[in-house]
Amino acid sequence: MIDLISDTITMPSKEMMEQIWSAKLGDAGRLDSNGRGEDLTTNELEDLAAKITGKEAALFCPTGTMANVTALLAYCGPGDKVLIEERQHILKIEKVCFREDGFRMIPVTYRVGEDGSPDFEFFERTLDTEEIRLVTLENTHNFSGGTCMSLEAMKQIRSMTSERGIPIHMDGARIFNASLTLGVDVKELCDQVDSVMFCISKGLGAPIGSLLCGPKALIDKAGEWRSMLGGTMRESGVAAACGIYALEHNVERMREDHSNAALMAGLLKDMKVLKADPAPQSNILLFDLERAGITSQAFNERLKAKGVRCYLVSETVARMVFHLGITEEDTRAAAEVVLEIDRELLQEFSEKTCG
Ligand SMILES: *Cc1c(COP(=O)(O)O)cnc(C)c1O
């Protein structure tokens, strides 16, 4: 199976797993007066994450979801308004911050275009007409196809929010992908926001975990929420050791994922029925199936029958993600499968219309 469902499925390498043997472990839930736990490897990963993002402190969480949720809880309470992109993971998948039976924050939505930027006029007007407590960004933007928000766009948002004293949290699950595409250091992107979450469990290839990075006071507060939500782990250095290895060895490698996504898009550019994004910006390739007249589920069934798997974003949108473990050869083979399905659909379509 050429599995393009997500970059979360990446497996830890032998070299990565070997770091676990020499990792200094302890109980990360036993805190000293500075709020640091006794697992030295977890602390080392948190310090490394804080350094890379240019923040005061960091918090190791079991998932990106928990890192985002603890961040939002550190900023907002029930009834507080969050200006959030309408297809953000925090809103569409995590949900708990906004649910009536959850933390009851109120989403006020904006939308980013293909260039990864919002409509700045709308954005600024919303900051003036609604009582916004927090702004959230997502970079790269998952459900719009791994699009990157430029440094310039981030700076523009930053200047609008800082004038009004509103903080920004960035869901940077794939911020390293954004950094590679934009050619801008991760730290420089993170300088434009107060806090950032990134995943080590995706293209970076670690098995488990995400980091929330930000000012010390915020991280302390998020740490309390992490504890209350059951996210404080014990010998979490087992996972953190893999994360340190990932940050030290696997960042540049993600360029291969980007070039495989671009290769696939190029190979598919002349399809007759299906439609793929002609210019993916990072490691995600979206298919718009509206015109093809098949559901994303039916598309995936056809793919699976030929040894490829994708992710269903919606009824009419499918997503392929390129990651560690997918080679150029796999990419070419997967493209051949998609082309085959396109030919079949064309054939079926002409049979239907002629018969
Ligand atoms: C994967 C992802 C997350 C966090 O996912 P977890 O599965 O909880 O680690 C958050 N935001 C975005 C944009 C993501 O793609």
The ligand as a Gaussian input file, in Angstrom:
#p B3LYP/6-31G(d) Opt

LIG

0 1
 C       -2.436000      17.190000      12.878000
 C       -2.866000      18.553000      13.178000
 C       -3.086000      18.978000      14.491000
 C       -2.909000      18.107000      15.724000
 O       -3.176000      16.807000      15.535000
 P       -2.988000      15.645000      16.623000
 O       -3.429000      14.473000      15.827000
 O       -3.865000      15.965000      17.759000
 O       -1.550000      15.569000      17.009000
 C       -3.451000      20.283000      14.682000
 N       -3.586000      21.135000      13.662000
 C       -3.358000      20.766000      12.385000
 C       -3.463000      21.772000      11.307000
 C       -3.007000      19.470000      12.100000
 O       -2.808000      19.104000      10.833000

